[in-house]
């Protein structure tokens, strides 16, 4: 009886070893990781009071012409201290429910400053297991091209 089950277990083990199980690590979501400089002593950083007024306009196109929505604090965006990181800004998502944006305008009214983040470049591919993988490759900030990844933090200074 024991020997009769052995071939079945071998086939099952071989089948499972070729399976990807799940799409952990990169499941089709990708975010833009922004942070505000909080070094206000240098004159290039922001104070908390200024950052409390920050909001983000998201656009559906890469040239920032078609508005998707506006994210305001505290519900839409979150600033994490002490780094002044901006909350999750999706640039790729496997479902339409998150509606990823393709360009952004970050506005800090109290500091009279705005940033245009356009030409967001995301590579999307599908692996042999059917998983969707998205990778942030770069973007343009106020006309200057920046190569970046999801692990690279884009620092916004005055």
mmCIF file of the C-alpha atoms, coordinates in Angstrom:
data_MODEL
# 
_entry.id   MODEL 
# 
loop_
_atom_site.group_PDB 
_atom_site.id 
_atom_site.type_symbol 
_atom_site.label_atom_id 
_atom_site.label_alt_id 
_atom_site.label_comp_id 
_atom_site.label_asym_id 
_atom_site.label_entity_id 
_atom_site.label_seq_id 
_atom_site.pdbx_PDB_ins_code 
_atom_site.Cartn_x 
_atom_site.Cartn_y 
_atom_site.Cartn_z 
_atom_site.occupancy 
_atom_site.B_iso_or_equiv 
_atom_site.pdbx_formal_charge 
_atom_site.auth_seq_id 
_atom_site.auth_comp_id 
_atom_site.auth_asym_id 
_atom_site.auth_atom_id 
_atom_site.pdbx_PDB_model_num 
ATOM 1   C CA . UNK A 1 1   ? 0.000   0.000  0.000   1.00 0.00 ? 1   UNK A CA 1 
ATOM 2   C CA . UNK A 1 2   ? 2.789   2.387  0.911   1.00 0.00 ? 2   UNK A CA 1 
ATOM 3   C CA . UNK A 1 3   ? 4.627   1.752  -2.377  1.00 0.00 ? 3   UNK A CA 1 
ATOM 4   C CA . UNK A 1 4   ? 1.410   2.256  -4.369  1.00 0.00 ? 4   UNK A CA 1 
ATOM 5   C CA . UNK A 1 5   ? 1.071   5.842  -3.067  1.00 0.00 ? 5   UNK A CA 1 
ATOM 6   C CA . UNK A 1 6   ? 4.678   6.763  -3.760  1.00 0.00 ? 6   UNK A CA 1 
ATOM 7   C CA . UNK A 1 7   ? 4.265   7.492  -7.515  1.00 0.00 ? 7   UNK A CA 1 
ATOM 8   C CA . UNK A 1 8   ? 1.276   9.714  -6.750  1.00 0.00 ? 8   UNK A CA 1 
ATOM 9   C CA . UNK A 1 9   ? 3.287   11.734 -4.240  1.00 0.00 ? 9   UNK A CA 1 
ATOM 10  C CA . UNK A 1 10  ? 6.158   12.097 -6.708  1.00 0.00 ? 10  UNK A CA 1 
ATOM 11  C CA . UNK A 1 11  ? 3.790   13.445 -9.388  1.00 0.00 ? 11  UNK A CA 1 
ATOM 12  C CA . UNK A 1 12  ? 2.152   15.792 -6.856  1.00 0.00 ? 12  UNK A CA 1 
ATOM 13  C CA . UNK A 1 13  ? 5.538   17.078 -5.637  1.00 0.00 ? 13  UNK A CA 1 
ATOM 14  C CA . UNK A 1 14  ? 6.743   17.688 -9.197  1.00 0.00 ? 14  UNK A CA 1 
ATOM 15  C CA . UNK A 1 15  ? 3.555   19.561 -10.047 1.00 0.00 ? 15  UNK A CA 1 
ATOM 16  C CA . UNK A 1 16  ? 3.721   21.761 -6.955  1.00 0.00 ? 16  UNK A CA 1 
ATOM 17  C CA . UNK A 1 17  ? 7.413   22.517 -7.396  1.00 0.00 ? 17  UNK A CA 1 
ATOM 18  C CA . UNK A 1 18  ? 6.740   24.029 -10.821 1.00 0.00 ? 18  UNK A CA 1 
ATOM 19  C CA . UNK A 1 19  ? 3.852   26.125 -9.478  1.00 0.00 ? 19  UNK A CA 1 
ATOM 20  C CA . UNK A 1 20  ? 4.534   29.697 -8.429  1.00 0.00 ? 20  UNK A CA 1 
ATOM 21  C CA . UNK A 1 21  ? 2.121   29.449 -5.485  1.00 0.00 ? 21  UNK A CA 1 
ATOM 22  C CA . UNK A 1 22  ? 1.280   33.142 -5.472  1.00 0.00 ? 22  UNK A CA 1 
ATOM 23  C CA . UNK A 1 23  ? 2.512   36.482 -6.693  1.00 0.00 ? 23  UNK A CA 1 
ATOM 24  C CA . UNK A 1 24  ? 4.105   37.699 -3.482  1.00 0.00 ? 24  UNK A CA 1 
ATOM 25  C CA . UNK A 1 25  ? 6.737   40.371 -3.856  1.00 0.00 ? 25  UNK A CA 1 
ATOM 26  C CA . UNK A 1 26  ? 5.257   42.072 -6.894  1.00 0.00 ? 26  UNK A CA 1 
ATOM 27  C CA . UNK A 1 27  ? 1.584   41.475 -7.489  1.00 0.00 ? 27  UNK A CA 1 
ATOM 28  C CA . UNK A 1 28  ? 0.994   44.159 -10.090 1.00 0.00 ? 28  UNK A CA 1 
ATOM 29  C CA . UNK A 1 29  ? 0.949   47.067 -7.637  1.00 0.00 ? 29  UNK A CA 1 
ATOM 30  C CA . UNK A 1 30  ? 3.592   49.774 -7.787  1.00 0.00 ? 30  UNK A CA 1 
ATOM 31  C CA . UNK A 1 31  ? 3.853   52.988 -5.814  1.00 0.00 ? 31  UNK A CA 1 
ATOM 32  C CA . UNK A 1 32  ? 5.657   56.284 -6.147  1.00 0.00 ? 32  UNK A CA 1 
ATOM 33  C CA . UNK A 1 33  ? 7.640   56.870 -2.959  1.00 0.00 ? 33  UNK A CA 1 
ATOM 34  C CA . UNK A 1 34  ? 7.815   60.620 -2.252  1.00 0.00 ? 34  UNK A CA 1 
ATOM 35  C CA . UNK A 1 35  ? 9.260   62.441 0.735   1.00 0.00 ? 35  UNK A CA 1 
ATOM 36  C CA . UNK A 1 36  ? 9.488   66.114 1.633   1.00 0.00 ? 36  UNK A CA 1 
ATOM 37  C CA . UNK A 1 37  ? 12.744  67.468 2.989   1.00 0.00 ? 37  UNK A CA 1 
ATOM 38  C CA . UNK A 1 38  ? 12.157  68.409 6.625   1.00 0.00 ? 38  UNK A CA 1 
ATOM 39  C CA . UNK A 1 39  ? 15.516  70.175 7.021   1.00 0.00 ? 39  UNK A CA 1 
ATOM 40  C CA . UNK A 1 40  ? 13.923  73.591 7.507   1.00 0.00 ? 40  UNK A CA 1 
ATOM 41  C CA . UNK A 1 41  ? 17.144  75.077 8.934   1.00 0.00 ? 41  UNK A CA 1 
ATOM 42  C CA . UNK A 1 42  ? 18.828  74.815 5.527   1.00 0.00 ? 42  UNK A CA 1 
ATOM 43  C CA . UNK A 1 43  ? 16.027  76.817 3.928   1.00 0.00 ? 43  UNK A CA 1 
ATOM 44  C CA . UNK A 1 44  ? 15.277  73.969 1.495   1.00 0.00 ? 44  UNK A CA 1 
ATOM 45  C CA . UNK A 1 45  ? 13.093  71.923 3.827   1.00 0.00 ? 45  UNK A CA 1 
ATOM 46  C CA . UNK A 1 46  ? 9.488   72.200 4.976   1.00 0.00 ? 46  UNK A CA 1 
ATOM 47  C CA . UNK A 1 47  ? 7.967   72.833 8.382   1.00 0.00 ? 47  UNK A CA 1 
ATOM 48  C CA . UNK A 1 48  ? 5.127   70.654 9.669   1.00 0.00 ? 48  UNK A CA 1 
ATOM 49  C CA . UNK A 1 49  ? 2.632   73.495 9.434   1.00 0.00 ? 49  UNK A CA 1 
ATOM 50  C CA . UNK A 1 50  ? 3.441   73.886 5.742   1.00 0.00 ? 50  UNK A CA 1 
ATOM 51  C CA . UNK A 1 51  ? 3.124   70.184 5.020   1.00 0.00 ? 51  UNK A CA 1 
ATOM 52  C CA . UNK A 1 52  ? -0.275  69.985 6.723   1.00 0.00 ? 52  UNK A CA 1 
ATOM 53  C CA . UNK A 1 53  ? -1.617  72.008 3.790   1.00 0.00 ? 53  UNK A CA 1 
ATOM 54  C CA . UNK A 1 54  ? -0.195  69.634 1.129   1.00 0.00 ? 54  UNK A CA 1 
ATOM 55  C CA . UNK A 1 55  ? -2.441  67.889 -1.360  1.00 0.00 ? 55  UNK A CA 1 
ATOM 56  C CA . UNK A 1 56  ? -2.000  65.831 -4.519  1.00 0.00 ? 56  UNK A CA 1 
ATOM 57  C CA . UNK A 1 57  ? -3.848  66.109 -7.820  1.00 0.00 ? 57  UNK A CA 1 
ATOM 58  C CA . UNK A 1 58  ? -3.769  62.824 -9.754  1.00 0.00 ? 58  UNK A CA 1 
ATOM 59  C CA . UNK A 1 59  ? -4.074  62.685 -13.539 1.00 0.00 ? 59  UNK A CA 1 
ATOM 60  C CA . UNK A 1 60  ? -5.019  59.831 -15.867 1.00 0.00 ? 60  UNK A CA 1 
ATOM 61  C CA . UNK A 1 61  ? -2.585  60.874 -18.606 1.00 0.00 ? 61  UNK A CA 1 
ATOM 62  C CA . UNK A 1 62  ? 1.207   61.265 -18.618 1.00 0.00 ? 62  UNK A CA 1 
ATOM 63  C CA . UNK A 1 63  ? 1.131   65.025 -19.360 1.00 0.00 ? 63  UNK A CA 1 
ATOM 64  C CA . UNK A 1 64  ? -1.061  66.084 -16.386 1.00 0.00 ? 64  UNK A CA 1 
ATOM 65  C CA . UNK A 1 65  ? -4.048  67.272 -18.407 1.00 0.00 ? 65  UNK A CA 1 
ATOM 66  C CA . UNK A 1 66  ? -6.936  64.940 -17.459 1.00 0.00 ? 66  UNK A CA 1 
ATOM 67  C CA . UNK A 1 67  ? -7.733  65.127 -13.739 1.00 0.00 ? 67  UNK A CA 1 
ATOM 68  C CA . UNK A 1 68  ? -8.530  61.838 -12.007 1.00 0.00 ? 68  UNK A CA 1 
ATOM 69  C CA . UNK A 1 69  ? -9.037  63.174 -8.477  1.00 0.00 ? 69  UNK A CA 1 
ATOM 70  C CA . UNK A 1 70  ? -7.538  65.228 -5.648  1.00 0.00 ? 70  UNK A CA 1 
ATOM 71  C CA . UNK A 1 71  ? -6.155  63.673 -2.471  1.00 0.00 ? 71  UNK A CA 1 
ATOM 72  C CA . UNK A 1 72  ? -6.189  65.794 0.658   1.00 0.00 ? 72  UNK A CA 1 
ATOM 73  C CA . UNK A 1 73  ? -5.183  65.064 4.227   1.00 0.00 ? 73  UNK A CA 1 
ATOM 74  C CA . UNK A 1 74  ? -6.091  63.301 6.457   1.00 0.00 ? 74  UNK A CA 1 
ATOM 75  C CA . UNK A 1 75  ? -8.095  60.824 4.384   1.00 0.00 ? 75  UNK A CA 1 
ATOM 76  C CA . UNK A 1 76  ? -6.398  60.773 1.006   1.00 0.00 ? 76  UNK A CA 1 
ATOM 77  C CA . UNK A 1 77  ? -2.706  61.185 1.741   1.00 0.00 ? 77  UNK A CA 1 
ATOM 78  C CA . UNK A 1 78  ? -0.718  60.639 4.892   1.00 0.00 ? 78  UNK A CA 1 
ATOM 79  C CA . UNK A 1 79  ? 2.526   62.265 5.894   1.00 0.00 ? 79  UNK A CA 1 
ATOM 80  C CA . UNK A 1 80  ? 4.746   60.055 8.006   1.00 0.00 ? 80  UNK A CA 1 
ATOM 81  C CA . UNK A 1 81  ? 7.223   61.689 10.379  1.00 0.00 ? 81  UNK A CA 1 
ATOM 82  C CA . UNK A 1 82  ? 10.108  62.333 10.833  1.00 0.00 ? 82  UNK A CA 1 
ATOM 83  C CA . UNK A 1 83  ? 10.868  61.840 7.125   1.00 0.00 ? 83  UNK A CA 1 
ATOM 84  C CA . UNK A 1 84  ? 7.824   63.688 5.801   1.00 0.00 ? 84  UNK A CA 1 
ATOM 85  C CA . UNK A 1 85  ? 6.946   60.777 3.512   1.00 0.00 ? 85  UNK A CA 1 
ATOM 86  C CA . UNK A 1 86  ? 3.904   61.042 1.330   1.00 0.00 ? 86  UNK A CA 1 
ATOM 87  C CA . UNK A 1 87  ? 1.437   58.140 1.536   1.00 0.00 ? 87  UNK A CA 1 
ATOM 88  C CA . UNK A 1 88  ? 0.774   55.561 -1.137  1.00 0.00 ? 88  UNK A CA 1 
ATOM 89  C CA . UNK A 1 89  ? 0.545   56.976 -4.646  1.00 0.00 ? 89  UNK A CA 1 
ATOM 90  C CA . UNK A 1 90  ? -0.242  54.060 -6.958  1.00 0.00 ? 90  UNK A CA 1 
ATOM 91  C CA . UNK A 1 91  ? 1.252   54.204 -10.436 1.00 0.00 ? 91  UNK A CA 1 
ATOM 92  C CA . UNK A 1 92  ? 0.238   50.635 -11.343 1.00 0.00 ? 92  UNK A CA 1 
ATOM 93  C CA . UNK A 1 93  ? -2.487  48.320 -10.094 1.00 0.00 ? 93  UNK A CA 1 
ATOM 94  C CA . UNK A 1 94  ? -3.860  45.007 -11.395 1.00 0.00 ? 94  UNK A CA 1 
ATOM 95  C CA . UNK A 1 95  ? -7.471  46.131 -10.932 1.00 0.00 ? 95  UNK A CA 1 
ATOM 96  C CA . UNK A 1 96  ? -9.297  49.258 -11.997 1.00 0.00 ? 96  UNK A CA 1 
ATOM 97  C CA . UNK A 1 97  ? -10.556 49.746 -8.430  1.00 0.00 ? 97  UNK A CA 1 
ATOM 98  C CA . UNK A 1 98  ? -7.397  51.675 -7.461  1.00 0.00 ? 98  UNK A CA 1 
ATOM 99  C CA . UNK A 1 99  ? -7.284  53.680 -10.706 1.00 0.00 ? 99  UNK A CA 1 
ATOM 100 C CA . UNK A 1 100 ? -3.525  54.297 -10.881 1.00 0.00 ? 100 UNK A CA 1 
ATOM 101 C CA . UNK A 1 101 ? -2.440  57.749 -11.942 1.00 0.00 ? 101 UNK A CA 1 
ATOM 102 C CA . UNK A 1 102 ? 0.087   58.481 -14.681 1.00 0.00 ? 102 UNK A CA 1 
ATOM 103 C CA . UNK A 1 103 ? 1.097   61.941 -13.484 1.00 0.00 ? 103 UNK A CA 1 
ATOM 104 C CA . UNK A 1 104 ? 0.729   64.079 -10.362 1.00 0.00 ? 104 UNK A CA 1 
ATOM 105 C CA . UNK A 1 105 ? 0.795   67.649 -9.132  1.00 0.00 ? 105 UNK A CA 1 
ATOM 106 C CA . UNK A 1 106 ? 1.945   67.953 -5.516  1.00 0.00 ? 106 UNK A CA 1 
ATOM 107 C CA . UNK A 1 107 ? 0.934   71.299 -4.015  1.00 0.00 ? 107 UNK A CA 1 
ATOM 108 C CA . UNK A 1 108 ? 2.055   72.862 -0.709  1.00 0.00 ? 108 UNK A CA 1 
ATOM 109 C CA . UNK A 1 109 ? -0.011  76.089 -0.506  1.00 0.00 ? 109 UNK A CA 1 
ATOM 110 C CA . UNK A 1 110 ? 1.455   77.324 2.792   1.00 0.00 ? 110 UNK A CA 1 
ATOM 111 C CA . UNK A 1 111 ? 4.923   77.275 1.212   1.00 0.00 ? 111 UNK A CA 1 
ATOM 112 C CA . UNK A 1 112 ? 3.720   78.585 -2.161  1.00 0.00 ? 112 UNK A CA 1 
ATOM 113 C CA . UNK A 1 113 ? 5.293   75.553 -3.863  1.00 0.00 ? 113 UNK A CA 1 
ATOM 114 C CA . UNK A 1 114 ? 4.047   73.000 -6.384  1.00 0.00 ? 114 UNK A CA 1 
ATOM 115 C CA . UNK A 1 115 ? 5.719   70.083 -8.180  1.00 0.00 ? 115 UNK A CA 1 
ATOM 116 C CA . UNK A 1 116 ? 4.672   68.634 -11.528 1.00 0.00 ? 116 UNK A CA 1 
ATOM 117 C CA . UNK A 1 117 ? 5.430   64.930 -11.712 1.00 0.00 ? 117 UNK A CA 1 
ATOM 118 C CA . UNK A 1 118 ? 4.807   63.775 -15.263 1.00 0.00 ? 118 UNK A CA 1 
ATOM 119 C CA . UNK A 1 119 ? 5.957   61.086 -17.685 1.00 0.00 ? 119 UNK A CA 1 
ATOM 120 C CA . UNK A 1 120 ? 5.719   58.381 -15.004 1.00 0.00 ? 120 UNK A CA 1 
ATOM 121 C CA . UNK A 1 121 ? 7.341   55.348 -16.621 1.00 0.00 ? 121 UNK A CA 1 
ATOM 122 C CA . UNK A 1 122 ? 6.110   51.971 -15.363 1.00 0.00 ? 122 UNK A CA 1 
ATOM 123 C CA . UNK A 1 123 ? 7.035   48.659 -16.986 1.00 0.00 ? 123 UNK A CA 1 
ATOM 124 C CA . UNK A 1 124 ? 4.377   45.975 -16.644 1.00 0.00 ? 124 UNK A CA 1 
ATOM 125 C CA . UNK A 1 125 ? 4.962   42.352 -17.599 1.00 0.00 ? 125 UNK A CA 1 
ATOM 126 C CA . UNK A 1 126 ? 3.514   38.924 -16.921 1.00 0.00 ? 126 UNK A CA 1 
ATOM 127 C CA . UNK A 1 127 ? 5.625   35.987 -15.805 1.00 0.00 ? 127 UNK A CA 1 
ATOM 128 C CA . UNK A 1 128 ? 5.200   32.296 -16.634 1.00 0.00 ? 128 UNK A CA 1 
ATOM 129 C CA . UNK A 1 129 ? 2.930   31.802 -13.615 1.00 0.00 ? 129 UNK A CA 1 
ATOM 130 C CA . UNK A 1 130 ? 0.449   34.425 -14.750 1.00 0.00 ? 130 UNK A CA 1 
ATOM 131 C CA . UNK A 1 131 ? 1.542   36.993 -12.174 1.00 0.00 ? 131 UNK A CA 1 
ATOM 132 C CA . UNK A 1 132 ? 1.491   40.662 -13.174 1.00 0.00 ? 132 UNK A CA 1 
ATOM 133 C CA . UNK A 1 133 ? 4.688   42.501 -12.280 1.00 0.00 ? 133 UNK A CA 1 
ATOM 134 C CA . UNK A 1 134 ? 4.984   46.296 -12.324 1.00 0.00 ? 134 UNK A CA 1 
ATOM 135 C CA . UNK A 1 135 ? 8.220   48.256 -11.979 1.00 0.00 ? 135 UNK A CA 1 
ATOM 136 C CA . UNK A 1 136 ? 8.625   52.021 -11.647 1.00 0.00 ? 136 UNK A CA 1 
ATOM 137 C CA . UNK A 1 137 ? 11.478  53.130 -13.898 1.00 0.00 ? 137 UNK A CA 1 
ATOM 138 C CA . UNK A 1 138 ? 11.450  56.906 -13.814 1.00 0.00 ? 138 UNK A CA 1 
ATOM 139 C CA . UNK A 1 139 ? 9.524   60.170 -13.954 1.00 0.00 ? 139 UNK A CA 1 
ATOM 140 C CA . UNK A 1 140 ? 9.926   63.836 -14.799 1.00 0.00 ? 140 UNK A CA 1 
ATOM 141 C CA . UNK A 1 141 ? 9.823   66.391 -11.957 1.00 0.00 ? 141 UNK A CA 1 
ATOM 142 C CA . UNK A 1 142 ? 9.309   69.984 -13.078 1.00 0.00 ? 142 UNK A CA 1 
ATOM 143 C CA . UNK A 1 143 ? 10.844  69.202 -16.460 1.00 0.00 ? 143 UNK A CA 1 
ATOM 144 C CA . UNK A 1 144 ? 13.863  67.248 -15.166 1.00 0.00 ? 144 UNK A CA 1 
ATOM 145 C CA . UNK A 1 145 ? 14.024  63.493 -15.784 1.00 0.00 ? 145 UNK A CA 1 
ATOM 146 C CA . UNK A 1 146 ? 14.747  61.273 -12.742 1.00 0.00 ? 146 UNK A CA 1 
ATOM 147 C CA . UNK A 1 147 ? 15.426  57.557 -12.984 1.00 0.00 ? 147 UNK A CA 1 
ATOM 148 C CA . UNK A 1 148 ? 13.925  55.839 -9.979  1.00 0.00 ? 148 UNK A CA 1 
ATOM 149 C CA . UNK A 1 149 ? 12.438  52.629 -8.614  1.00 0.00 ? 149 UNK A CA 1 
ATOM 150 C CA . UNK A 1 150 ? 9.788   51.879 -6.009  1.00 0.00 ? 150 UNK A CA 1 
ATOM 151 C CA . UNK A 1 151 ? 12.563  51.506 -3.428  1.00 0.00 ? 151 UNK A CA 1 
ATOM 152 C CA . UNK A 1 152 ? 14.063  54.876 -4.335  1.00 0.00 ? 152 UNK A CA 1 
ATOM 153 C CA . UNK A 1 153 ? 12.631  57.741 -2.334  1.00 0.00 ? 153 UNK A CA 1 
ATOM 154 C CA . UNK A 1 154 ? 12.101  60.898 -4.387  1.00 0.00 ? 154 UNK A CA 1 
ATOM 155 C CA . UNK A 1 155 ? 12.966  63.861 -2.171  1.00 0.00 ? 155 UNK A CA 1 
ATOM 156 C CA . UNK A 1 156 ? 11.051  67.118 -2.708  1.00 0.00 ? 156 UNK A CA 1 
ATOM 157 C CA . UNK A 1 157 ? 12.835  70.269 -1.527  1.00 0.00 ? 157 UNK A CA 1 
ATOM 158 C CA . UNK A 1 158 ? 11.867  73.941 -1.659  1.00 0.00 ? 158 UNK A CA 1 
# 
